[in-house]
Amino acid sequence: MIEEMHTQVREILGAEIDPIFFEVAALIDNKAVGGSKFLPWLLAYKYSAQEVKTLCALPDENWKPELGELCVSQEFADKVGLDLYDIKDFLVRAYLGGEVKPDPVYGPSLQKDRIEWVDLQPNPYWAERLPRAYYECLNLYLATEMQPYMDKTIEAAKAAGKPTATARVIPRYDSVKDFPNLQPTENYKTVLMTRQKLTVQNCPCRFRVEEAHCDMHVCVEANKAATQLINMGASRPYSWKETFDLVQAAGKRHPVLQTGRVGDTIENFSNILCNCDVRYCGIFKNYMRLETPLAASDYVQKSRFRANVNPDICIRCGKCISERCMFKAIKNIYDPVLGKEAYKVEESLCMGCGNCVETCPSGALKMIEVDPPEVLATTLENKLY
């Protein structure tokens, strides 16, 4: 089975393709030096050269809102030499595939954000039609082009003394809910209750990795992002309570790193709320597998809290080390004060996610507040991909 998939990957990436695919790929991904070695072939696997030429001709200069958000004028159809009905069918498929997005001013337009394009690849329409080999090629694109670009960007920002994190950790609700100084943007329940619209979709990162499909339905989108996914048929509306209960249950079965682009006010909160498994996360995967001079907190800023162990009631069951901590921050080491081995949290590695705290059977693990609320004052808007 693995050899068969590898053969399919070689067939996809070894195919002779029309130059138009390189042209469109360069518009979607303008950061790949010398052009992407994967994206043109991924596009060619889904569409014909004539269809992709239609993407290059967008937007339609004769488009009007009354035509519809994914429709074009007859003049545009004549220009590209395709039947108007065929163009509409293609634009719907390309919209579901992430290559086209509706624009209220210009009509259907080419997607020019490679992150959004990657995150839209698990759309159910295409997921039912594309082989696993396609998503393996997508993994290669991420691992060999997008991730190294992000790492180099972070390293350059660090060297220049600039912020590097793309988002901030939101601690697990049960681990911090009793703190009187808990800010609205740190309270996951409050965050969900204040969103106008919510939906949950399959996590794009887990979806791309076949062995990671357990608890895949945990990626929360809000407001504009939720509307887009619902309109695409990729999900449905969720209530805040339904979303909260789903994420709570999933995080207790398997640890998740809750993150979002957060400011000091609830209005500044991100429309995308990730619940990541760092082993498969598009941001953390290379960090977890490869030696790197970067720390986890270079990618995502820590929460204001850290886990702390009370050795007097710790039963040393090992659950926090073997099952819950994703960053190897909890160690079983000799404590000279106690005169014996004890569990300790290495604060420099702890991200303040609360996964170990919420499932500690003895209650020995608790969160402590280490940073003031003022650290939340900066909205994180870095785009490192």
Helices and strands as residue ranges (DSSP letters): H 2-14, H 19-28, H 39-46, H 49-57, G 65-67, H 74-80, H 84-97, E 100-103, E 107-110, H 114-119, H 124-127, H 132-141, I 142-146, H 147-159, E 167-169, H 173-176, G 184-186, H 188-193, E 198-201, H 204-207, G 210-212, E 219-222, H 223-231, E 237-238, H 240-253, E 257-260, G 266-268, E 272-276, H 285-289, H 296-299, E 300-301, E 305-309, H 319-319, I 320-324, E 330-335, E 340-345, H 355-358, E 365-369, G 373-377
